[in-house]
Amino acid sequence: MTDGDGPRTERFEGPLDLRATLHPIGAVFGDPTLRFGAREAVRATRTPDGPATLHVALATPGYVTARAWGPGAAWVLARVRAWLGLDERPPDARRWDPPLRDLARRAAGLRLARTGRVFELLVPIVLEQLVSGAEASRAFARLVRRFSEPAPGPFDDLWLPLGPEQIRGISQAAFPACGALPRQGATLLELARRASRVEEAAAMDADAAERRLVAFPGVGVWTARSVMLRGLGHADAVPLGDYHLASIVALHLAGEERADDARMLALLEPYRGQRGRVVRWILAAGDMPARRGPRAPLREIDPAAPALLRRI
């Protein structure tokens, strides 16, 4: 094993929270393609030049060091500033009301990542459609460990994300066997077949990117805007149709425990241009409306799934 490409040192202004910045590009829980330490992060990715593993670390204030492994190492190192949002200029929250100033202070260091890898962003987000974060993460991890391969570099049990080629090789029956919904599998297979058109959204402005993404079957506004906010750096993208998000936003901005999308957008209107960033600040705060019922249990996976996967 080589020592990889790098190290590459980048200077930046202001705070940087690697976990808060990079965690949204992967699955909600236990993502095998992404890991964090106290002041470092590791992400496996598939670049146009081939697989790569990126390691970034905060060594001294104002500097981040990056190293990468694999055929795509040079590609990802050249884009590390965008991946970490190092050139972002967040708004001055001091001109806003006290609740927003407090949220901005609590989320200091959270930047909007721009990975440019649209299909990689879509896979875990599509798996979040209509299910809990725990169920989506379980399905994502099972699919990755069954149909992907270990990432390059010196990190044990780090796996490459599923790319279009890997998704196209998965049978429709294997998705529910790994815990995904059949319709999620159908969406991912369609996206994989049209992957080049999917990736073009990375270079588009917000309106064009949304139009492009929602044109694919199975991709609605919630999915498209989640991709745009979580990994394409669009600061005004607000995911609509989420079961919990409107109430979470209303709790923070108005002290209301229940709200719909219309109410959420009304509350966010004063922050137009940065509404998605405000949503990220709110989610990072972690405060949730009071639960009105028991937590739903994880869906059971067919007991025959392991045998089915062995035959695939």
N, C-alpha and C positions, 0 to 999 in steps of 0.2 A: 504494500500500500504506500502511495506517495504521501508527501506532506501537504498536498493540495496547493491551490493557487492562493497567493496572498502572503503575509497579511496586508490588507489594505486599510488605511486609517482615514476616517472622514471626520471633519470638524463640523459642529452644529451649534446653534444658539438655543438656549432655553433647556428645559427638562426633557427627558426622553424615558418613557416607560416601555420597555421592550414587550412585556407581556400584554399590556393593554393595547398596544399598537398591532401586534401580530396575532394575538389569539383569535380575533374574529375571522381570519382567513381560513381557518380550519373547522373541524367539528367542535361541538360544544364541550364534550367531555372526552378525555382519554384519546386524543388524536394520535395515531401511531406515526404520522408524518411530521409532527411538530412537538418540540419540547422546550421547557424553560428551566433555567437555573436562577440563582439570586440576581445576577447581573448579566445574564447571557441568554441567547435563544438559538435554537437549531431548527431549520426548516428544510425538508427535502422537496424537490420540485422537478418538473420536466420542462426543460427549456427547448427552444427551437434547435439548439445544438446538441441536445441529449440530456440525460439525467444529471442532476447536481444536488449537492447538499451545501447549504449556506449556514455558517456559524458566525454570529455577531456577539460582541461583548463590549460592555462599558468598562473601560480601564481607568480613565481619568475623566474628571468633569469636562464636558464639552467635546469629547472624542469617543468615537465608536470604532472598534477594530473588526474587520471582516475577513474571513477565510472561506474558501469553497473547495469542494472536491467533485470529481466527475467530469465527463465531456462538456457539460454546460457550465463549468466553474467560471470561466471568463465572462460568459453572458450574464450570469446572475451578479457577479461582483461589479460589473459595469453599471448595474441598476440598483445597487444597494441604497443609494440615497432615496430613490423613489419608494422602494420597499419599506423603508423606515420613516418616510415622510419628513426627511431632514430639511427639505427646502420649503416646508409648509409655513405659512404665516397665519396662525390662528387669530381670530378676532380679539380685540381688546374687550374682555367681558366687564371691565370696570364701568362701562357706560350702560350696562344692563341692570335689571332689578336685582336685589340681594339674593334671591334663590338661584339665579343664574350665575352670579359671581361666586357663590359657594360651590355650585356644581363644577364650574371651571377650575376652581382651586383644588377640589377633590380629585379631579381628573387630570391634573397637571402631568404632562408627559405623554398623554394619549394623543397620538397623531394618526392621520388617515393614510393607511398603507396604499400604495399603488403597485401591485405586483405585475399587472398586465397579463396574467395567466387566467383568462376568463373561464375556460373549461374546468380547471382545477377548483376555482371558486364555486362554480355551479354544482359540482358533485355533492359536497356535504350540505349545501343549501337546499337542493332538490330533495335530498333525503330528510330534511326537516319539514317538508310540506305535510300538514295534517297530522303530525305526530309530535310527541314530546321530544325535548332535546336529548333525553336519555335514550329513547328508542332510536332516534336518528344517529346518535353517536355509536350505539351498539351495531347498527347496520353498516355504518361507514367502516368501523374497525374490522368487522368480519369480512366485508368485501375487499378491503385493502389487503388484509393478511392472506386471503384466499387467492386473489387474482392479480396482485401486484408483486413487487420484488424488493429486497432490501436496498436501501439507499447507499450510494457511494460514500466513502469516508470512514472514520474510526468510531462511529457511534453505534453501539449495539442496539438491536431491536428498533431501528429507525427505518421506516418504509417509504417508498416512493408513492406519491398520490396516483390515483387511477387516471390515466390519460385516455383519449379517444380510442386508441388501439386496444387497450385493455378492456374498456367498456364494451366495445364491439365484439369481444371474444366471450362475453358473459351471456349465457342463455337466459331467456325470459324467466324460466323456472328458478334460476339460481338467486334472483333478487329476493323473493319472499323466503327462500331457504336461509338467507342471511339476515332476515328480519326487515327488509324493505317492503314497501307496498308495491303490488304489481304495477300500478300506474306510475310510480316513481321510476321503476325499471324501464318502462316504456318511454318515459321522458328522457332518461339518460341515454338510451339507445338511439333515439332520434337526434339528440344533441351531438352524440358521437359521430353519427353519419354526416352531420353538417358542421363539423368542428371548425373548418376554416372560416365559415361565415360567423360562427360564434366568436372566434378570437378577434375578428375585426372590430368588435365593440370596444376593445381596449383603447383604440385610438380615436374614438368618437366623443363628441360633446355629450352632455347628459341627456338631452332630448333624443338625439339620434341613437345613443346607446340603448336607451329604454325601448325605443321603437324596434330596434333590431332584436333585442332579447325577447320581448313579448310576442314577436312574430313566430317564435318556435312553439309548437304544440307542447302544452304542459307547463309553460313559463308564463306566469301572470305578473301583475305589478309588484306583488310582495317579493317574489323570487328575483325579478329584475333589479329592483331597487336595493334589495339586500346585497346582491353582488356588487352593485355600484358603490354602495356605502362601505361595505366591509373590505373590499380589495381593489377598487378602481378609483378611490380618492374623490368621489363626488360628494361634496360637503352638504348639499341641499337635498339629497335623496332621502325620502321618508318612506319606509316600507308600509304599505296599507294592507289591511286584511289580516293582521296578526291578532291572535286570540287575546293576548295580554297587553300588547304594547300601548294601545291608547289609554288604558287605565293606569299603566305605570307612568306615562307622561303626565296625565292629569293629576296623579297623586303628587308629583314633584312640583308642578307649575301652578296648581290651583287647590291642592289639598282635597281633591275629589277622588273617591275610591273606584268609581265606575265611569267610563266614558266610551264613546265610539270614535270612529276615524274622523268624522266631521268636527267633533269637539277637540280632538287632538290637533287637527290642522289649524283650528281657530286659535288654540293656545300657542302654537308654534309660529303663527303668522308674524309676530314682531321680529322674529329671527330669520326671516326669509333670506336665503343665500347661505345660511348656516344651520338650517333646520335639522339636517341629518347629523351634523356634528353635535348639536344639542341632544339629540336622541342618544348618541353614543355616550355623551357625558352622563345622561340620566341612567342608562343601563349600567355604566361603570359604577355608579353610586350604590347599586345593589338593593335599594329599598323597594319592596313590593307591596301592593295592596293586600289587605287581609284576605286569607283564603276562605272561601265560603263553603267548601266541601272537602272531603278527603282527597288526597292525591291519587290520581288514577294509577293502577298498577301497570307495569310494563306488559305489552302484549306478549302472549306466549308464542314461541316459534314452534312450528311443526316438529314433533319428536323425530320424524323421519328425515329431517333436514340434513344431519351429518352423513347419513347413508346416500342421500340424493347428491350431495356435493362430491362425495367420493366417486360417483359415477359420471360426473360432468367433466 
